[in-house]
Amino acid sequence: MTAPIGNPLDMFRLDGRTVVVTGASSGLGDRFARVVHAVGANVVVAARRADRLAALAADLPGTLVVAADLSLPEDRERLAAATAARFGHADVLVNNAGIGGKVAVEQEQLDDFRAAMELNVTAVWHLSKLFAPGMIAAGGGSIINVASMLGHVASSPVKQAHYCASKGAVVNLTRELGAQWARKGIRVNALCPGWFRSEMTAGMEEDEGSLRFIATMSPIPRMGEEHELDAALLFLAGSGSTFFTGQSVIVDGGWTAR
């Protein structure tokens, strides 16, 4: 029997749902927080820079700010506790916090590699583990791990082995958590941007060589605009993706299709 068709746009609404966005003090995380707030969500934002979070929250009434260094286990636990204290549980967790830089392997330091893995991978695992019980008790939820197209392909000649390794790990962690938690009602998917403006890509949008490199290599010959991740984010967060888990949504202008 065919299901009735209501308003398809309702699948992108998040009215009354609680969405946690990490790494929300700048770039994509700031945008993600604004987008989910615009469609009705209760928003929790976390990052190290409290002043930037406060400025963001001033634009988003009702937002809970948790200043936290998510490379630290105790701060991850404090974020989960603060969310539970205010909202009971999270319906959506957006694991966006991450670090990366350009450096050849020969100059890469062991401590820097470890730091990237701690924030980009271990924190994603730990936060997912912390928020999952509340989601399960509430009947389900969605975890969105912000990985990268560079979790699927190499970045060279842009040299960043630590970043590619960590994002590749996030992609496969997403598959495994999606498989483990599917029957408990939690969907786990990865959002994998290509070249978008952020603190990690700062300067590329004004550098002729970088823009020429992107235009030459990408089927859509430009960097992505920040709004071009909005629909993918809301699809993964909302009811439109209830039969979708363990997958990567790659928004990269066709870069990985070559």
Secondary structure, 3 states (H helix, E strand, C coil): CCCCCCCHHHHHCCCCCEEEEECCCCHHHHHHHHHHHHCCCEEEEEECCHHHHHHHHHHCCCCEEEECCCCCHHHHHHHHHHHHHHHCCCCEEEECCCCCCCECHHHCCHHHHHHHHHHHHHHHHHHHHHHHHHHHHCCCEEEEEECCHHHCCCCCCCCEHHHHHHHHHHHHHHHHHHHHHHHHCEEEEEEEECCECCCCCCCHHHCHHHHHHHHHHCCCCCCECHHHHHHHHHHHHCHHHCCCCCCEEEECCCHHHC
